[in-house]
Amino acid sequence: MSQSSKGVQVSKKVICTPVFCSTQQDEKLRKSNPRAAEKPLSAGKLVDTVLADPRPVAKVWDEILTTQAVTSAVLSDSVSILHERRKYDVAVEAIQSAIRNDLAAAWMYDVLALEMKLAERPATEIARVLESRMDFANADIPELLIAVALLSRFEAWDEAMRICREATELNPDLSESWLLARSVADKSKNPEHRVWARYGILKHVWNDDSDALHDEARKVILKTAAQLEMAGDSPQAERIRNQLREASRTDLMLILRWVGSADLDLMVTQPNGEQCSFKNRFTTDGARFAHDDTGSATDGSTKRYEQYVCRVAEKGDYKAAVRFVLGKTAGGIAALEIIRHVGTPQESRSTQTIKLTREDVQISIPVAE
């Protein structure tokens, strides 16, 4: 491990994980380079070419990036190779050349700061790089995830997790960001990171695998709390358990179930008038259409379902509508399961059997408080 400025530890070991390719950045590279139509250089060949050139490294990079078809993926892989070979100064010049030649991307600033620390560049230069990164504070999530992938390869876990937090703040409902955060947190072996990522999964990840993901998240959080308890930190253990209870809480969940080949739609109109359905999967108050059954099953025994989740339900009437589109269900019926106060001692479940008709079937679900 190398101790960098500001007390941040940066590993010099590279973990071989996939690097995300920025399509937008590659398009920018293609437009700016006269020879963009040519076959791109491989990262290995590009690095060997730069290292074999006796001219100043900055000049070599400028010439290559303005005349060759170097994609974002190749450039990031080149930086990884240079990092592995401990050619930190050459990696710094590569990224600075890209920025200088109007090929900047959000991921470059975080990686540049790390490489500059390892190259023992002045702290003032590193600070300027991090200040420049603020211009990319609203970068799209794919660009942020490129930075996460690269920083993970360098085992810069704290920096990678910081960007994961930025990505989840930009769009907390994007499952991919939370699952990537979980992966990075587990590699870091930092209990705080691991617990934080799993709180997010419990709150925001609802997909076909959410039951398994939520079960795993609870197990890891409870195990971490037990380890803290054994280490004598009972207050922190109790805080973690309290946060788990809060993250697991859901005020209202509706699950429409049926058997057969029919296509049914569940639509929920909230007290504020906003409707949540397959057409509007996320509402302004945080409710979501968690599962849209788009299957085309013909087997009469096939189990189907659609799911609505509202973590914090406001007082008023929630109106569920069940629409029969086409096909058949066993017995011409479906079942709407209504679950209140999920994950709390007050959890309750009830089921309404719905006789399907050509008209939408309306069910009123009052929420008292």
N, C-alpha and C positions, 0 to 999 in steps of 0.2 A: 504494500500500500504506500502511496505517496501523500505526504501531508501538504495540501495546497493552501493558498492564502485564504484568510477568513475562516480557518479551521475546518475546511471541508475536505474530507478524505476522498480521493479519487483512485480507483483501481487501475492498474496498467494491464490487467488481464482482459482479453476480449472473449465474450461469450457469443457463440455463433447462433444468433437468432435472426429470423427474417427481418429485413429492412423494408419498410413500406415505401412504395414508389409514389411520388407526387406527380400526378398526371398534369396538373396545372403548371407546375414548375417545368416539367419536361417540354410542354408546349412553348413555354417562354424561351427555353433554351433553343428549341428548334427554330423559332422565329428570328432569334438574334444571331444565330451562327450560319454563315454562308454555306457551310458544308454539312448542314443538318440532315440532308437526305442520305448521306453516306452511312454505312454501317458503324454504329457507335463503338468506341474503343472499350475493351474490357477493363475492369478496375485494376487487375493485376498488371496488364500491359501498360496502362496509363501511369501507374506508380513507377514501374521500371523505367519508363521513358523519362519521367521527371527526374528521378534520382541519377540517371546516367548522363544528364545534360550538364555540362560544366558551367553554364551561364547562371546568373542569379536566379534563385528559385522563383521569386515573384514574377520576373520577366517570363520565365518558362510557363508558369500557370496562366498568365495573361494571354500569351500566344495560343495556348491550347484551348482555353475556354472561349476565345473569340474566333477560332478557325475550325475547331473540331466539333463533332456531334457528341457531346458529353451529356448524358441524361442525369437527372437528379439521383436516380438509384445508383448509377456508376460513380457519381461524385461522392455520395455518402459511403459507398463501399470502399472507395479509394482512401477516404479519411480513416475508415476502420482499419484498413491494412497498415496505413502509416502509423496509426496509434499502436497497433500490435508490434510493429517494428521499433517503436519508441522514437519515431521521427516526428516529434511533436511540432517542431518549427516548420517542417514542410507541410504538415496538416494545417497549421495556422495560415500559411501563405495560400493554400488551396482555397480555404473558405473566404479569406479576405479578398482573393482575386475574384471569386464568384460574386461577392457583394459589390466590389468595385466595378464590375462589368455588368451591373444591373441584373444579376441573376439571384438576388437575395431571396431567401425563404425563411420562415419563422424558425425552423429547426437549427439553422446555421448559427444563430447567435448563442444559444445555450451550449452547443458543442464547441464553438469557437472559444467561449469563455473557459471551458474545461481544458482544452488543448493549450491555451495561453497560460493557464496556471501550471500545467505540467512542463511547459517550455520555460517557466520562470520569467514570464514577461512582467513588466511593472504593474503593480496593483491599479494604478491610474488608468492604464490601457484597458485592463479587464473591466473596470467600472464603466468606462465609456461604452464598451460592447454591451454590457447589461442594460445601460440606459437606452442604447439604440434599440434593444429588443422591445422596449415599451411601445414602439411604433407597430409592433406585431401583436400587441396584447389581444386584439380582436381577430387574430388569424383563425381560419376555419379549423375544425377539429382534426381532419386528416393531416394537416401540416403539424399540429401539435403532437399527434401520435407518431409521426416520423421522428421527432425529437425524443420522445419517450423510448422508442425502439433503439435509437443510437446510444442514448445515455445508459440504457440497460445493458447494452453490449459492453460499455465501459465500466459497468458496476457502479455508476454514479447514482445510487438509489435515491438519495434525498432529492437531488435535482429532478430525477425522473418522476418521483412521486409528486413534487411540486407542480409539474406540468400536468400530471394526471388530475390533480385537483382543479387546475384551471379548465381542463377539458370538461370535467363533470359539472363545473359551475356554468360553463357556456351552454351546455345541454344536459341536464341531469337525467333526462329520459332516454339517453342513448346507451343501450345495454353494453355495446362494445367497449365504451370507455371504462365502465366499471369492471368488466371482466379483465381488461388489460391491466387496470390498476391492481386487481387482485393478484395477477400473475407477477407483476413487478414487486408488489409488497411481499409475496411469498419468497421470491428470490433474495430480497433484502434481509429476510429473517428478522425484520423489525416488528415487534408486537404491535406498536402503535399504528404503523402503516397497515398491517394485516387486519386489525380490528376495524379501522376506518373504512377500508375498501368493502368489508363485509356489511357494515352498517348501510353503505350505499346500495349494495346488492339487495338487501332486505327491503329497502324503501323504494327502489327505482327499477329493479330488473324484474319484469313480468313477461315471460315468453313460454314456449313449450317446455323448457327445462327448468322453469322457475322453482318448482317444488324441490327438485334435487339441489339446486343452487342455494335455496333458502335453508334447507336442512344442513348443508355443509357449512354455511355461514354461521348458523347458530352453534354448531359443534365447535368450530374454531374459536368463536368468541367466548363460549363457556369454558373451553379448555384454557384459554389465556387467563380468564378470571381465576380459575382454580390454581394456575401456576403462580399468579400474584398472591393469592391467599396463602399458599405454601411458603412463599418467600417473605411473608410477614406484612404484605402491603394490602391489608383488608379494605381500607377506604377506597383505594383505586379499583380493587376487585368489585366492590359494590357499585361504584360508578359505572363500570363496564356493564354490569348486569342491568342496571337501571336504563342505560342507553339501549341495551338489547331489547328490553321490554317496550321502549318507545319506538324503536325501529320496526319491531314486529307488529305493532298495532295498526289495524285497519278498521275504520268505522263501519264501512259497508262494502260487501262483496256480493255480486249477483252472478250466478252460473246457470246458464240455460243448457240443459242436457236433453238429448234425444237419441233414439236408435233408429237407424235406417239410412236411406239414400237422400232424404229430403234436404233442401237448402233452406235453412231458417236464419233469420236475422234478429239480433237483440239490439234494441235502441233504448237508451236511458236519457230522459229529460230531467235535468236537475232543477232544484228550486229557483235558481237564477235564470232559468229559461234556456240554458245551453244544453245541447244534445250531444251525447257521447255515443258513437257507433263506429262501424268500420270506415265510415266516411270522415269522421272527426275523432281520431283515436286519442287525442290529448285535449283536455279542457283547461281553461285558464286557471281553475282552482286546484289543479293537480290530479284530477280523476283521469282514468285511462281505460281504453278498451283493450284489455290485456290479451285476449285471444279471439281471433276471427277464424271461424271454421270455414275454410274455402275448399274442403275436400269434395271429391266427386264420387263418393263411394256408391256402389250398387249392391253391396252385401247388406241384407236386412239386419244383420246382427251387429253392424259397425256402430260403435259408440261415438257420439259427436258432442261438441260443446262450444259455447261462446262465453266469455267472461268479462265482467265489468268490475273495476276496483276503484274505490274512493277512500284514500287513507284518512282524510279529514272531511267528514260530511257536515254540511251546514244544516241548520234546522229547517224543516219544511217537508214537502211531499216530493219524493222521487217517483217518476212515472216510467215504468218499464213497458215497452211495447215489443211484442213478439210477432214477427211477420213471417208468414208462410209464402215462400217463393215458388217452389216446385218440388216434385218428387214425392216420396212416401216416408212416413214414420211408422214404427210399430204401434198399432192401435190408434193411429191418427192423433197421438198426444205427444207432449213434451213436458218437461219438469223444470220449474224455475226454483233454484235453491237460493234462499236469502240468508246471508250470514252477517250478523252484526257483531261489532266489538271483537273482531278477530285478534287473537293473540293476547287477550285480556281475560281475567277471571269471569267477566260478564259475557263472554262469548255465547251467542245463541244461534241456532240454526232452525230454519223452517223451510218446507217445500210446498209449492203450489203446483198442482197438476193442471196443465193447460190443454184444452181441447182446441185443436187447430181449425181455423176457418179461413175463408177467403179474405176476411177483414182482419186487420191487426188486432191482437188481443192485448188489452190494456190492463196493467196491474199497478195499483198505487201503493207505494211503500213509504209510510210516514217516518220521519226521523224527529224525535222529540227534542234532543239536545246533543 
